[in-house]
Amino acid sequence: MGMEVQFMFRYVECIDAGSEYCPCYLAEHGECIICSQLKGKEFCDCLNWSGTCIYQEYLWNNEKGKKPRQFVKCRILSKQYIREDVFILKIKVPKSMARILDNIGAYVFLRKNNDDVVFSTPISVAESDPLAGVIKVMIKVNGIKTKAIDECSDFISVKGPYLNGIQGQRFIRDVNNGKMLFLIRGTAGISALMAAKKCIKDNEIDVLIDKGRHEKNFLEDYFSEVGCAVNRLSFLDEKGLSDEGKYKIKEYIKNKQYDVALSAGNDGFHSRIINYINKIDENIKFATVNNSIICCGEGICGSCTLSGISNSSIKSCKQQYNPMELFLKADGSDKICCKKDEECKL
């Protein structure tokens, strides 16, 4: 791994632990993320206490996992195009689902009714109204799955709730009467919008947002409406972080003492942002939007698995980790340290 930090995921938390979906299918097969006894060990040694004994819940449930999330046919209340390739769906969902989706990192799986399950795709929730049972999602038409969703007009199949759309959530939740810096590039900023709504009441949030190839990023107005202070810039150039990006980031950090920085872009963007900011202020914690390939959302298919040293691995669709363990490089450079660096085309 060269000069990269040798990560082993020292902090691991299951986003579903203690919820109505716990214990899950993994527990039945000796692969519970948290419970040592459900991993086949003789003693109790929970990685993180969730307030409930997962092993006891498993025994009470006749040594079976709880019923997994199911697709529900939901009505589309409205469809609004922001651009020719970006639209907002307002969807009527069960109130119980909307209540849980009104949280940081919320996402759902969507697919066209009667389409095969392989067409389902994870989509971040931009807004959720628990009282009305209504969610809003923003979708950029990119390929076959999102094109199929674009064809929906009256009804759509929804599976949820899922909550692991942002990694490092504990760092965001721990901030109270503090300052946060959100760095947004592309449609990944949709995941950060819910976080902004939840945190703005008790914290000050500055948003640096990349306009991309367009004159203006369509998310600017949404962050402004929430109450964030928004500043537009171009983060990247052909060399990596642009001079403008470095200057703005450094200026903001020097003028304010941020508790957390949230990176919302692709993995290459995360790496550059985290390594550059860490050189300026080592006390800032980091959160990132989750860019893992998510197919099942239940930790079963393995498409989202990340590997560390000593054969340690993490199911990033369900598990929380510290983004610095994955993206921070020992030499502090802003060169990417992940396998993919497909720059956002927005």
C-alpha positions in Angstrom: 0.0 0.0 0.0 3.1 2.2 -0.3 2.8 5.4 1.7 -0.9 5.0 2.4 -2.1 4.7 6.0 -2.3 1.0 6.9 -6.0 0.9 7.9 -7.7 -1.9 9.8 -11.0 -0.2 10.6 -10.3 0.4 14.3 -13.8 1.8 14.7 -16.7 -0.2 13.4 -20.4 0.2 14.0 -23.4 -1.5 12.4 -26.0 1.0 11.4 -28.8 -1.5 12.0 -27.7 -2.7 15.4 -30.5 -2.5 17.9 -33.1 -1.6 15.3 -36.2 -3.6 14.2 -34.0 -5.3 11.5 -31.6 -6.6 14.1 -30.5 -9.4 14.3 -30.3 -9.8 10.5 -29.6 -12.6 8.1 -25.9 -12.3 8.9 -26.5 -13.5 12.4 -28.0 -16.8 11.2 -24.8 -17.6 9.4 -22.3 -16.6 12.1 -21.3 -13.3 10.5 -22.9 -10.7 12.8 -20.9 -7.5 12.6 -21.1 -6.7 16.3 -21.9 -9.8 18.4 -18.9 -12.0 19.1 -21.2 -14.9 20.1 -23.0 -14.8 16.8 -19.6 -15.1 15.2 -19.2 -18.5 16.9 -17.1 -17.3 19.9 -17.8 -18.6 23.4 -17.7 -15.3 25.2 -19.5 -11.9 25.0 -17.3 -9.2 23.5 -19.4 -6.7 21.6 -17.5 -4.4 19.3 -20.0 -1.6 20.1 -22.9 -1.7 22.6 -26.1 -0.7 20.8 -28.3 -0.7 23.9 -29.7 -4.1 23.1 -28.2 -7.6 23.4 -28.2 -8.8 19.9 -27.6 -12.4 21.0 -30.6 -12.4 23.3 -32.7 -10.9 20.6 -31.6 -13.7 18.3 -32.6 -16.3 20.9 -36.0 -14.6 21.5 -36.6 -14.7 17.7 -36.2 -18.5 17.6 -32.6 -18.2 16.5 -33.5 -16.5 13.3 -32.9 -13.1 11.8 -35.6 -10.5 11.7 -37.7 -10.1 8.6 -35.7 -8.0 6.1 -36.9 -4.9 4.3 -39.4 -5.5 1.5 -40.3 -3.5 -1.6 -43.5 -1.5 -1.3 -45.6 -0.1 -4.2 -45.8 3.6 -3.6 -47.5 6.5 -5.3 -45.6 9.2 -7.0 -47.1 12.5 -5.9 -45.1 14.8 -8.2 -42.1 14.8 -10.7 -40.1 17.9 -11.3 -37.2 18.3 -13.7 -34.4 20.5 -12.5 -32.4 19.9 -15.6 -33.0 17.5 -18.6 -31.0 14.8 -16.8 -31.9 15.6 -13.1 -35.4 15.3 -11.6 -37.1 15.3 -8.1 -39.6 12.6 -7.2 -42.0 13.3 -4.3 -43.2 9.8 -3.1 -45.9 8.8 -0.7 -44.4 6.1 1.6 -45.6 4.4 4.8 -45.2 6.8 7.7 -43.1 4.3 9.7 -40.6 4.3 6.8 -40.7 8.1 6.5 -40.0 8.5 10.2 -36.8 6.5 10.0 -35.7 8.1 6.7 -35.8 11.5 8.4 -32.2 10.9 9.5 -28.6 11.6 8.4 -27.4 9.1 5.8 -30.9 8.0 4.7 -31.5 6.2 1.4 -33.9 3.8 -0.3 -33.8 1.3 -3.1 -36.0 2.3 -6.0 -37.1 0.4 -9.1 -39.9 0.5 -11.7 -42.9 -1.6 -10.7 -42.7 -5.2 -12.2 -39.0 -4.7 -13.1 -36.7 -7.5 -12.0 -34.9 -6.9 -8.6 -31.6 -6.3 -10.5 -33.0 -2.9 -11.6 -33.2 -1.7 -8.0 -30.8 1.2 -7.2 -29.9 3.0 -4.0 -31.0 6.7 -4.0 -30.3 9.2 -1.2 -33.3 10.8 0.5 -33.1 14.6 0.3 -36.1 15.2 2.5 -38.6 13.2 4.6 -41.9 14.3 6.2 -42.8 11.7 8.9 -46.2 13.2 9.5 -47.3 13.2 5.9 -45.5 10.0 5.0 -43.7 11.7 2.1 -40.1 11.6 0.9 -38.2 13.6 -1.8 -35.4 12.1 -3.8 -33.2 13.7 -6.5 -32.1 11.5 -9.4 -29.6 12.0 -12.1 -30.2 9.9 -15.2 -27.0 8.0 -15.8 -27.7 4.5 -17.0 -30.3 1.8 -17.4 -31.5 1.7 -13.8 -32.1 5.5 -13.5 -33.6 5.6 -17.0 -36.1 3.0 -15.9 -36.9 5.1 -12.8 -37.4 8.1 -15.1 -40.1 6.2 -16.9 -42.2 6.0 -13.7 -45.0 8.5 -13.5 -47.8 7.1 -11.2 -46.2 4.4 -9.0 -42.8 3.2 -8.0 -41.4 0.3 -5.9 -39.6 1.5 -2.7 -37.5 -0.6 -0.3 -36.2 0.9 2.9 -35.3 2.5 5.3 -31.5 2.4 5.0 -29.3 4.8 6.9 -25.6 4.2 5.8 -25.4 6.9 3.1 -22.8 8.8 5.0 -19.7 7.4 6.7 -18.4 9.0 9.9 -21.9 9.9 11.1 -20.8 9.8 14.8 -18.5 12.8 14.2 -21.4 14.8 12.8 -23.8 13.8 15.6 -21.3 14.6 18.3 -21.1 18.3 17.2 -23.3 20.6 19.3 -23.1 24.4 19.0 -20.1 23.9 16.7 -19.0 24.6 13.2 -19.1 22.4 10.1 -17.6 22.7 6.7 -19.3 20.9 3.8 -17.4 20.4 0.6 -19.7 19.5 -2.3 -19.0 18.3 -5.8 -21.6 16.8 -8.1 -24.8 15.0 -7.2 -23.1 13.4 -4.2 -24.2 16.6 -2.4 -27.7 15.3 -2.2 -26.6 13.0 0.6 -25.2 16.0 2.5 -28.5 17.9 2.2 -30.3 15.8 4.8 -27.2 16.2 7.1 -27.4 20.0 6.7 -31.1 20.1 7.6 -30.5 18.0 10.7 -27.4 20.0 11.9 -28.2 23.6 11.0 -30.5 24.1 14.1 -27.6 23.8 16.6 -24.5 24.5 14.4 -23.0 26.9 11.9 -22.5 25.3 8.5 -20.4 26.7 5.7 -20.8 25.0 2.2 -18.1 25.2 -0.5 -19.8 23.9 -3.6 -18.3 23.1 -7.1 -20.3 24.5 -10.0 -19.0 21.7 -12.2 -19.4 22.0 -15.9 -22.5 24.2 -15.5 -22.8 27.9 -14.6 -24.3 26.9 -11.2 -24.7 23.7 -9.2 -28.4 23.0 -8.9 -27.9 22.2 -5.2 -26.8 25.7 -4.2 -30.3 27.0 -3.6 -31.3 24.0 -1.5 -28.3 24.5 0.9 -29.0 28.2 1.1 -32.7 27.6 1.9 -31.7 25.4 4.7 -29.7 28.2 6.2 -26.1 27.3 5.2 -23.6 30.0 4.1 -22.8 28.9 0.5 -19.7 29.8 -1.6 -19.2 28.7 -5.2 -15.8 27.6 -6.6 -14.0 25.1 -8.7 -12.3 22.5 -6.6 -10.3 20.6 -9.2 -8.1 21.1 -12.2 -5.9 18.8 -14.3 -3.4 18.5 -11.4 -5.8 17.7 -8.6 -7.0 20.2 -6.1 -7.0 23.6 -7.9 -5.2 26.7 -6.5 -8.6 28.3 -6.0 -9.8 25.2 -4.1 -6.7 25.1 -1.8 -6.9 28.9 -1.2 -10.6 28.8 -0.3 -10.3 25.8 2.0 -7.3 27.2 3.8 -8.9 30.6 4.2 -12.1 29.1 5.7 -10.2 26.8 8.1 -7.8 29.6 9.3 -10.7 31.9 10.0 -12.9 29.4 11.7 -12.4 26.4 14.0 -14.3 23.6 12.4 -15.2 20.5 14.3 -16.1 18.4 11.2 -15.6 18.5 7.5 -18.0 16.6 5.3 -16.8 15.6 1.8 -19.5 15.0 -0.8 -17.9 13.9 -4.0 -16.3 10.7 -5.4 -13.6 8.7 -3.6 -10.8 10.6 -5.3 -12.4 13.8 -4.1 -12.6 12.4 -0.6 -8.9 11.5 -0.6 -7.7 14.9 -1.9 -10.0 16.9 0.6 -9.1 14.8 3.6 -5.3 14.8 3.0 -5.2 18.6 2.3 -7.4 19.6 5.3 -5.5 17.3 7.6 -2.3 19.1 6.8 -3.9 22.4 7.8 -5.7 21.2 11.0 -5.2 17.7 12.4 -8.0 18.2 14.9 -10.8 18.3 12.3 -12.9 15.1 12.1 -14.2 13.8 8.7 -17.3 12.4 7.3 -17.9 11.3 3.7 -20.8 10.3 1.5 -20.8 6.6 0.9 -19.7 5.8 -2.7 -19.5 2.0 -2.2 -21.2 -0.2 -4.8 -24.4 -1.2 -3.0 -26.6 -4.0 -4.5 -28.4 -5.6 -1.6 -28.0 -3.2 1.3 -27.9 -6.1 3.7 -24.2 -7.0 3.8 -24.8 -10.3 1.9 -23.7 -9.9 -1.7 -20.3 -8.5 -0.9 -20.2 -5.8 -3.6 -19.6 -3.1 -1.0 -16.8 -4.9 0.9 -13.7 -2.9 1.7 -10.5 -4.6 2.8 -7.9 -3.5 5.3 -4.7 -5.1 6.7 -4.7 -8.5 8.5 -7.6 -9.5 6.2 -9.9 -7.2 8.0 -13.0 -6.3 6.0 -16.0 -4.1 6.3 -19.5 -4.4 4.7 -19.8 -0.7 3.9 -23.5 -0.8 3.1 -24.3 -1.6 6.8 -21.1 -0.7 8.7 -19.8 2.7 9.8 -16.0 3.4 9.8 -13.7 6.4 10.3 -13.1 7.9 6.7 -9.6 8.9 7.8 -8.7 5.2 8.1 -9.5 4.7 4.4 -8.4 7.9 2.7 -5.6 9.5 4.8 -2.1 8.9 3.4 1.0 8.8 5.6 2.8 11.4 3.4 -0.2 13.7 3.6 -0.3 14.2 -0.2 -3.6 14.9 -1.9 -3.0 12.2 -4.6 -5.7 9.6 -4.6 -5.3 6.5 -2.6 -8.4 4.6 -3.8 -8.8 2.3 -6.8 -11.2 4.5 -8.8 -10.9 8.1 -9.7 -13.6 8.8 -12.2 -14.1 12.5 -11.9 -17.7 13.6 -11.5 -19.2 14.6 -14.8 -21.7 17.0 -13.4 
